[in-house]
């Protein structure tokens, strides 16, 4: 096995997946950005969640909104529900790990907030519970999925948005999820703060 050739193969597969997703996902990413911007401009916040690698992406997105993306600007209110280890383990111990996000959401969310949930398969039980809790609290929902959208795709209400990566590999889906999140950050910044002229 040629190790360098294998690395090149990973890059080529990633490029091909992103090229295939670019046109397909642009309308959903634009719609998701508008939904989030509307909430932020009304004084609401974004609550993010995911498990494993998707949890890392959820934390990254929340931190990027809270701090900055590619330019200086005021922070935007966002919380990663999977970032608080004490809250997660407390809920898991006293109730069930499946409720780790939904229980927090029922306490922290207010009507008009947005839930952003990430799952490459669309079958995260934790995210599914969060979607149910979000709808109970009259939140709009944005999901980042892949493959066939899984169970989460069938849980959306009118006005919710799914960004579904047309791929099977979890690694490729997560790579596109990161690019989708970067695109969201850029579109959010442009819509709230205008074009960056620097």
N, C-alpha and C positions, 0 to 999 in steps of 0.2 A: 504494500500500500504506500503510495506517495502522499506524505502528509501535507505538503504544500498544495498539491492538486486537490486534496480533500477540502482544505481551507478555501481555495478558489471556488470549489463546487458550492460551498455554503454561501459565499458571497453571490454567486450567480443565481442560486435558488431564491435568495432574499430579494435580489433585484427584480427577478421575474415576478415574484409574488407581489411586490410593491407596484410594479408597472401594471399588473392585472387588476390591482385593487384601486388604483388612482381614480379612474373614471367612475368605477362602480360606487366608491365610497364618498366622493366629493359632495353629492347632494345631501347625504345623511350627516356628514361632518358639518356642513354649513348650517343645516337645520338645527343640529345639536348646539352649535355655537350661539345661534339666535335665541334658542330657548334659555340657555344659561345666561346670556347677556340680559334678557328681559327680567329674569329673576334678580340678578345682581343690581340692576338699575332700580328695582323696586325695594332694595334694601334687604334682599334675602341672601341665602348662602348656598354653597354646593357641598353636599355630603357624599364622600367617595368611599367605595369599598371594593375589596377583592381579596383573594387568598393566594398564598404562595407568591409566585412571580407577579401575578396580577395585583396582589396586595402592595408590592413594591411600586408598581405603576400608579396605583391609587394614591399612595403617599407622595410620590413624586409630583403628580398632578396637583394635589392639594397644596404642597409646598410651593410649587411654581406660581399658583394663583396668589397665595398668601404673600410671597416675597416678590418675585419678578421672573419674567421670561427672558427676553433678549434686550430689554431696555428698562431704564428707570421709570417707575410709575407707582402710584399708591397701591398698597396691597388690597387684595380682593378676598372676601371671607370664604374660606373653604376648610373642611375638616375631613381627615381620613379616619373612618371608623375602625379600621384595622390597626391603627398606630398605637393605641393605648393597651399595652399588654395586661395591665392590672384590670381594666374593665373587661377585656376579652376573657381572661381566666376566671374572673369573678362570675360573670354570666355563665360561662361553661360549667363551672363547679356547681352553682346554685340552681341552674335551669338546664340548658343544654348548649353545646357549642354551636348548634344550628341557629340559635337565637342571638349569637354574639353581635351581629350588626343590627338586627331588627329591634332588639331591646334598647340599644343606644339611640337608634333613630326615633323611636317612639318618645323618648325624653328630649332629645336635642332638636328635632325637626319642627319647623313651623310651616303653616300653609304658605305656599309660594316658593319654598325651597326646592332645590333640584337634587335628586339622587343620581349619582353616576356610579354604575356597577360594572365591574370588569370580570369576564370569565371566557377563556378561549373556547370552551365547549358549549357554554350557555347553560350548563347543568349544575352550577354551584348552588347547593342547598342554602348556604348562608346568604348568598346574594338574592336568591328567590324569596327567602323570608323577608329580606330588606325591601324588595319590591312590593310585597304585600303590605308591609308596614308603611311604606311611602304612599301607597294609594289610599290607605286608611287616613293618612294625615293630609291628603290633597296635595301631594307633591307630584311634579312632573318627573319623568324618569328617562335617563339616557343609559343605554347599555352598549358595551363593547363586547362583541362575541366573535365566533368564527364557525367553521363547519356549517351545520344546518341551523344554527341559532339556539339549538337545545330547548329545554323547557322554558327558559327565560323569554325567548322570542314570543311565545304564546301568552305571556302574562302582561303584555303592554296594553295600555289604554290609548285611546285616540289622543294625539298630541304628544305622546312619548316618542322617542327616537331610538332606533337600533342601528349601530354601526357594525355590520357583520362582514368580517374578512372572508373573502372567498378562497379559503385554504383549509388543509387538513392538519398540517404540522403545527403543534403548539408553539414551537420556536418561531416559525414564520408568522403565525398569528400574532404573537406577542411583539415581534418586531414591527409589524404594521400598527398594532395598538399604540406603540410608542410614537410612531410618526403621526398617527391620528390625534394623539394627545398634544403633540407639538403644534399641529395644525389648529386644534381647538384653542390653544393658548394664544397663538398669533391672531386668529380671527376675533377672539374675545378682546384682546388688546386694541386691535384696529377699530372695532365697533364702539368701544367705550372711550378710548383715548385718542382716536384718530391715527392717521398714518404716521409712522416714525420718520421724521425728516432728517435725522442725524446721520 
